[in-house]
Amino acid sequence: MNKYTDEYYMGLALKLALKAKGNTSPNPLVGAIVVKAGSIIGRGFHAKAGLAHAEIIALEQAGKKAKGATLYVTLEPCAHTGHTPPCVNRIIASGIKKVVVGMIDPNPLNNGRGLALLKQNNIKVKAGILGDKLKKINESFIKYISSRLPFVTVKVAQSLDGRIATKTGDSKWITSDRSRVYAHKLRKNYDAIMVGVNTVLRDNPSLNAWFAQKKLIKVIVDSNLSTPENSNIFSADAQVIIITLPSHPGQVTENRKKLSAKAKILEVKEKAGQINLRDALKKLAQLQISNIIVEGGGTLIGSLFDERLVDKILFFISPKIIGGKDAVSSVMGNGIKRIDAAIRLSDLKINRFGEELLVEARVK
């Protein structure tokens, strides 16, 4: 008799899925395990978009022994053809007798179809094992596939009084080396990193990710195309996208021509004379950018909050007071008129880096 539970095996599949964290976008993180008579005979995880899915790898490892076995997979097997054939067909052909699923696929192309096909072929199905945990590790995929907008995380390094720069614009360095190293490690989990043009002009960042296995796409929000062509952001071999307002005939500036040679110029709709951020995110999603980390400045971050486009926050807080009404705040924009309209957070977590704090939360 098998002493292990469905939760135990699904937990192992979840750990397998996390091995590819930061590398599968725009696909989800998926892990799979094949179990027979209490023994694991196959393991697999989806490593990268376009490569084999987790359950296919696990079934190949199990081979003929898969007949009569149970397949544990963190996400409902696909019933549609994408970069790879439908996984349900392979599962049915393998002789698997039972499939235990962590969460239903939110992709409208699947969303229950995979389970229905398995049942039609006399395969027992059980769903919802560790579903809440699996939804958290795939929060970017769920947002992207269901709304066709990227998952947006705002990352801030600020003083205790909420400043990211002094009144003279000096900002190096508010937080410690330890916090900055950790922030670089976070970048590897995202497709793109976004800043406003004022951050480029003031700090001239390169926006590289030291620990990433892939090159992050760098996104600049620049309505007037005032990004200098010699900015550090162009120094590395990575794609740069500049989001701007539509050009008018006869008004193509020399700087636009120069920037077009170094970056993809993405024109988006206008809103009250400014860039329509929702349209910008929609167009980035069309480029298969499923998640973005926004790292400044206060105007861009405030505008994203104003438009209710932020999904998660990462606030690094240094025990320093900068002060001054002209110092740069971490969140600007228009803000709210009444406290009861404040943006609320949930799932609050606090980590310490020496004397500094990292506040992590999801936006309700």
C-alpha positions as CSV (number, residue, x, y, z in Angstrom):
1,M,0.0,0.0,0.0
2,N,1.3,3.4,-1.0
3,K,1.9,5.5,2.2
4,Y,2.3,8.8,0.3
5,T,-0.6,11.1,-0.5
6,D,-1.6,13.0,-3.6
7,E,-0.4,16.2,-1.9
8,Y,3.1,14.6,-1.4
9,Y,3.5,13.7,-5.1
10,M,2.1,17.1,-6.3
11,G,4.6,18.8,-4.0
12,L,7.4,17.0,-5.7
13,A,6.0,18.0,-9.1
14,L,5.8,21.6,-7.9
15,K,9.5,21.5,-6.9
16,L,10.3,20.2,-10.4
17,A,8.3,23.0,-12.0
18,L,10.3,25.6,-10.1
19,K,13.6,24.4,-11.6
20,A,12.7,26.4,-14.7
21,K,11.6,29.6,-12.9
22,G,12.3,32.6,-15.1
23,N,12.8,30.6,-18.3
24,T,9.4,29.4,-19.5
25,S,7.6,32.6,-20.4
26,P,5.2,33.1,-22.0
27,N,4.4,29.5,-20.9
28,P,3.7,28.4,-17.3
29,L,5.9,26.5,-14.9
30,V,4.9,22.9,-15.0
31,G,6.2,19.7,-13.4
32,A,5.1,16.1,-13.7
33,I,5.7,12.8,-12.0
34,V,4.6,9.2,-13.0
35,V,3.9,6.9,-10.0
36,K,3.3,3.2,-10.1
37,A,2.9,0.9,-7.1
38,G,4.3,3.6,-4.8
39,S,7.4,4.1,-6.9
40,I,8.3,7.2,-9.0
41,I,9.1,5.9,-12.5
42,G,9.1,9.2,-14.4
43,R,9.9,12.9,-13.8
44,G,9.8,15.9,-16.0
45,F,9.4,19.7,-16.1
46,H,8.9,22.2,-18.8
47,A,12.2,23.9,-19.3
48,K,11.5,26.5,-22.0
49,A,8.7,27.6,-24.4
50,G,8.9,25.4,-27.5
51,L,10.5,22.5,-25.7
52,A,8.7,19.3,-24.6
53,H,6.0,19.7,-21.9
54,A,6.6,18.2,-18.4
55,E,4.2,15.3,-18.8
56,I,5.7,14.2,-22.1
57,I,9.2,14.1,-20.5
58,A,7.9,12.2,-17.5
59,L,6.1,9.7,-19.7
60,E,9.2,9.1,-21.9
61,Q,11.2,8.4,-18.8
62,A,8.6,5.9,-17.6
63,G,8.4,4.2,-21.0
64,K,6.2,1.1,-21.2
65,K,5.9,1.0,-17.4
66,A,3.5,4.0,-17.6
67,K,0.7,1.6,-18.4
68,G,-1.6,1.4,-15.4
69,A,0.3,4.2,-13.6
70,T,-0.8,7.5,-12.2
71,L,0.4,10.8,-13.6
72,Y,0.7,13.8,-11.3
73,V,1.0,17.1,-13.2
74,T,0.8,20.6,-11.8
75,L,-1.3,22.0,-14.7
76,E,-4.1,20.5,-16.7
77,P,-2.6,18.8,-19.8
78,C,-3.2,20.6,-23.0
79,A,-5.7,19.5,-25.6
80,H,-4.7,22.0,-28.3
81,T,-1.8,22.2,-30.7
82,G,0.7,24.9,-30.0
83,H,4.4,24.7,-30.5
84,T,4.0,21.0,-29.5
85,P,1.2,18.4,-30.1
86,P,-1.6,18.0,-27.5
87,C,-0.3,16.2,-24.4
88,V,-3.6,14.5,-23.7
89,N,-3.1,12.3,-26.8
90,R,0.2,11.1,-25.5
91,I,-1.3,10.4,-22.1
92,I,-4.1,8.4,-23.5
93,A,-1.8,6.4,-25.7
94,S,0.6,5.7,-22.8
95,G,-2.0,3.6,-20.9
96,I,-2.0,5.9,-17.8
97,K,-5.1,5.0,-15.7
98,K,-5.3,8.1,-13.5
99,V,-4.3,11.8,-13.8
100,V,-4.0,14.0,-10.8
101,V,-3.9,17.7,-11.7
102,G,-2.9,20.7,-9.6
103,M,-4.8,23.5,-11.3
104,I,-7.1,23.9,-14.3
105,D,-5.4,25.6,-17.3
106,P,-6.7,29.2,-17.5
107,N,-5.8,29.3,-21.2
108,P,-9.2,29.7,-23.0
109,L,-7.9,27.3,-25.7
110,N,-7.8,24.5,-23.1
111,N,-9.6,25.4,-19.8
112,G,-11.2,22.0,-19.0
113,R,-10.9,20.4,-22.4
114,G,-7.9,18.4,-21.4
115,L,-9.6,16.9,-18.4
116,A,-12.8,16.2,-20.5
117,L,-10.9,14.3,-23.1
118,L,-9.1,12.2,-20.5
119,K,-12.4,11.3,-18.9
120,Q,-13.9,10.4,-22.3
121,N,-11.1,7.9,-22.7
122,N,-11.9,6.2,-19.3
123,I,-9.0,7.8,-17.4
124,K,-9.7,8.8,-13.9
125,V,-9.2,12.5,-13.1
126,K,-8.7,14.3,-9.9
127,A,-8.1,18.1,-9.9
128,G,-7.3,20.9,-7.4
129,I,-4.4,19.4,-5.5
130,L,-2.2,22.2,-4.1
131,G,-4.1,24.5,-6.4
132,D,-3.5,27.7,-4.4
133,K,0.3,27.2,-4.3
134,L,0.4,26.5,-8.0
135,K,-1.6,29.6,-8.8
136,K,1.0,31.7,-7.0
137,I,4.0,30.3,-8.8
138,N,2.1,30.9,-12.1
139,E,0.6,34.2,-11.3
140,S,2.3,35.9,-14.3
141,F,1.0,33.3,-16.7
142,I,-2.6,33.4,-15.3
143,K,-2.7,37.2,-15.7
144,Y,-1.2,37.2,-19.1
145,I,-3.3,34.4,-20.6
146,S,-6.6,35.5,-19.1
147,S,-6.3,39.3,-19.6
148,R,-3.7,39.6,-22.4
149,L,-1.8,42.1,-20.2
150,P,1.6,41.5,-18.6
151,F,1.9,40.9,-14.9
152,V,3.4,44.1,-13.5
153,T,5.7,44.2,-10.5
154,V,6.9,47.5,-9.1
155,K,10.3,47.4,-7.4
156,V,11.5,50.4,-5.4
157,A,14.6,51.2,-3.4
158,Q,13.7,54.1,-1.1
159,S,14.5,55.8,2.2
160,L,12.2,55.3,5.2
161,D,10.4,58.6,4.3
162,G,9.6,57.3,0.8
163,R,12.3,59.1,-1.2
164,I,14.2,57.6,-4.1
165,A,16.5,60.6,-4.7
166,T,17.5,63.9,-3.1
167,K,16.3,67.3,-4.3
168,T,19.5,67.4,-6.5
169,G,18.6,64.0,-8.0
170,D,21.4,62.1,-6.2
171,S,20.3,58.5,-5.6
172,K,23.5,56.4,-5.4
173,W,23.1,54.5,-3.3
174,I,20.0,54.5,-1.0
175,T,20.2,50.8,-0.3
176,S,23.1,48.5,0.4
177,D,25.1,46.2,-1.8
178,R,23.3,43.2,-0.3
179,S,19.9,44.5,-1.2
180,R,21.1,45.5,-4.7
181,V,22.5,42.0,-5.4
182,Y,19.2,40.5,-4.3
183,A,17.3,42.9,-6.6
184,H,19.4,41.7,-9.5
185,K,18.5,38.1,-8.6
186,L,14.8,39.1,-8.8
187,R,15.3,40.5,-12.3
188,K,16.0,37.0,-13.7
189,N,12.3,36.0,-13.1
190,Y,11.0,38.6,-15.6
191,D,10.8,39.0,-19.3
192,A,11.3,42.8,-19.3
193,I,12.5,45.6,-17.1
194,M,10.8,49.0,-17.5
195,V,11.8,52.6,-16.5
196,G,10.6,56.0,-17.4
197,V,12.8,58.3,-19.5
198,N,13.6,60.5,-16.5
199,T,15.3,57.6,-14.8
200,V,17.4,57.2,-18.0
201,L,18.3,60.9,-18.0
202,R,19.0,61.1,-14.3
203,D,20.7,57.8,-13.5
204,N,21.8,56.5,-16.9
205,P,21.3,52.8,-15.9
206,S,22.4,49.8,-18.0
207,L,19.5,47.7,-16.6
208,N,21.4,44.5,-16.9
209,A,20.5,41.3,-15.0
210,W,23.7,39.8,-13.5
211,F,22.2,36.4,-12.8
212,A,19.7,35.9,-15.6
213,Q,20.1,33.0,-18.1
214,K,18.3,35.1,-20.7
215,K,18.6,38.7,-21.7
216,L,15.9,40.9,-20.3
217,I,14.1,43.2,-22.7
218,K,14.6,46.8,-21.6
219,V,11.6,49.1,-21.9
220,I,11.7,52.9,-21.7
221,V,8.5,55.0,-21.5
222,D,9.5,58.1,-23.4
223,S,6.6,60.2,-24.9
224,N,9.0,62.7,-26.5
225,L,11.8,60.4,-27.6
226,S,14.3,62.3,-25.5
227,T,16.4,59.2,-24.6
228,P,20.1,60.0,-25.5
229,E,21.4,57.7,-28.2
230,N,24.6,57.1,-26.1
231,S,22.7,55.9,-23.0
232,N,24.1,53.0,-21.1
233,I,20.8,51.1,-21.7
234,F,22.1,50.4,-25.2
235,S,25.5,49.1,-24.1
236,A,24.6,45.5,-23.7
237,D,23.4,43.0,-26.4
238,A,19.8,43.1,-25.4
239,Q,16.6,44.3,-27.1
240,V,15.4,47.8,-26.2
241,I,11.8,48.9,-26.7
242,I,11.0,52.6,-26.5
243,I,7.3,53.3,-25.9
244,T,6.2,56.7,-27.3
245,L,3.4,58.6,-28.8
246,P,2.5,58.4,-32.5
247,S,4.6,60.6,-34.8
248,H,3.0,63.0,-37.1
249,P,3.8,63.3,-40.8
250,G,6.8,65.6,-41.4
251,Q,7.7,65.6,-37.7
252,V,10.2,62.7,-37.6
253,T,13.1,64.1,-35.6
254,E,16.7,63.3,-36.1
255,N,16.8,61.6,-32.7
256,R,13.9,59.3,-33.6
257,K,15.9,58.2,-36.6
258,K,18.9,57.5,-34.5
259,L,17.0,55.7,-31.8
260,S,15.2,53.6,-34.4
261,A,18.5,52.1,-35.3
262,K,19.1,51.0,-31.7
263,A,15.7,50.2,-30.4
264,K,12.2,49.1,-31.4
265,I,10.0,52.2,-31.4
266,L,6.5,51.2,-30.1
267,E,3.9,53.8,-30.7
268,V,0.8,53.6,-28.4
269,K,-2.4,55.5,-27.9
270,E,-2.5,58.9,-26.1
271,K,-4.4,59.6,-22.9
272,A,-4.8,63.2,-21.7
273,G,-1.6,64.1,-23.7
274,Q,0.4,61.3,-22.1
275,I,1.2,57.7,-23.0
276,N,-1.8,55.4,-22.5
277,L,-0.1,52.9,-20.2
278,R,-2.8,50.3,-20.6
279,D,-2.4,50.3,-24.3
280,A,1.4,50.2,-23.9
281,L,1.1,47.0,-21.7
282,K,-1.4,45.5,-24.2
283,K,1.1,46.0,-27.0
284,L,3.9,44.6,-25.0
285,A,1.8,41.5,-24.3
286,Q,1.3,41.1,-28.0
287,L,5.1,40.8,-28.2
288,Q,4.8,37.8,-25.8
289,I,6.1,39.8,-22.8
290,S,4.1,38.2,-20.0
291,N,5.7,39.9,-17.0
292,I,7.5,43.2,-16.3
293,I,9.4,44.6,-13.4
294,V,9.2,48.4,-13.2
295,E,12.1,50.1,-11.5
296,G,11.4,53.8,-11.7
297,G,10.9,56.5,-11.6
298,G,8.2,57.9,-9.3
299,T,6.2,59.5,-12.1
300,L,5.9,56.2,-14.1
301,I,5.2,54.2,-11.0
302,G,2.6,56.6,-9.7
303,S,0.9,56.6,-13.1
304,L,0.8,52.8,-13.1
305,F,-0.9,52.9,-9.7
306,D,-3.3,55.6,-10.9
307,E,-4.4,53.3,-13.7
308,R,-4.6,50.3,-11.4
309,L,-2.1,48.4,-13.5
310,V,0.2,47.1,-10.8
311,D,-0.1,43.5,-9.6
312,K,2.8,43.2,-7.0
313,I,5.2,45.5,-5.1
314,L,8.7,45.0,-3.9
315,F,9.8,47.9,-1.7
316,F,13.3,47.9,-0.4
317,I,13.4,50.3,2.6
318,S,16.6,51.8,3.9
319,P,16.8,53.2,7.4
320,K,17.6,56.7,6.1
321,I,15.7,60.0,6.1
322,I,16.2,62.2,3.1
323,G,13.5,64.8,3.6
324,G,12.8,67.9,1.5
325,K,9.6,68.8,-0.4
326,D,11.6,68.7,-3.7
327,A,13.1,65.3,-3.1
328,V,11.9,62.6,-5.5
329,S,9.2,60.3,-4.1
330,S,8.9,56.7,-5.0
331,V,5.2,56.9,-6.0
332,M,4.0,60.1,-7.6
333,G,1.4,60.4,-10.3
334,N,-2.0,62.0,-9.4
335,G,-2.7,60.0,-6.3
336,I,-6.0,59.7,-4.6
337,K,-8.4,62.3,-3.0
338,R,-9.8,60.2,-0.3
339,I,-8.2,57.6,2.0
340,D,-10.9,55.1,1.3
341,A,-9.8,55.0,-2.3
342,A,-6.2,54.0,-1.4
343,I,-4.7,51.0,-3.1
344,R,-4.8,48.1,-0.8
345,L,-2.2,45.3,-0.5
346,S,-2.5,41.6,0.6
347,D,-0.2,38.7,1.3
348,L,2.3,41.0,2.9
349,K,5.8,39.6,3.5
350,I,8.7,41.3,5.2
351,N,12.4,40.2,4.8
352,R,15.4,41.8,6.4
353,F,18.7,42.5,4.7
354,G,20.8,43.7,7.6
355,E,19.1,46.9,8.8
356,E,17.1,47.2,5.5
357,L,13.6,45.8,4.9
358,L,12.0,44.3,1.8
359,V,8.3,44.6,1.8
360,E,6.6,42.3,-0.7
361,A,2.9,42.3,-1.3
362,R,0.2,41.8,-3.9
363,V,-2.1,44.5,-5.0
364,K,-5.8,43.7,-4.3
